[in-house]
């Protein structure tokens, strides 16, 4: 059974930083496109950032210049470095893995709260 486990969420003040991690197991990690989504209360789940197996990255306009996605295939882990955090970044952040065959897996999510 494929597992994705997110960590690194928490409470941070506006302007602060957090680094989220998504650790994968029981999968050929390097072939997967990995994405971070987020969902705020009462809102839909939206794409935040993604990274392909080849390392090509994509970001939502709302986080460009502030967030950086990266992957370490040796550790089966993807990171999301979040800087200059804003209250509107508050959400549950989910890790998503998509393989070339179209199979999708989700993690359980980690809460990020940006508040003074």
Secondary structure, DSSP 8 states (H G I E B T S, - for coil): --EEEEE--EEE-TT--EEEEEEEESS-GGG-EEEEEEE-TTS--EEEEEE-TT--EEE-TTTTTTEEEEEETTTTEEEEEE-S--GGG-EEEEEEEE-TT--EEE---EEEEE--
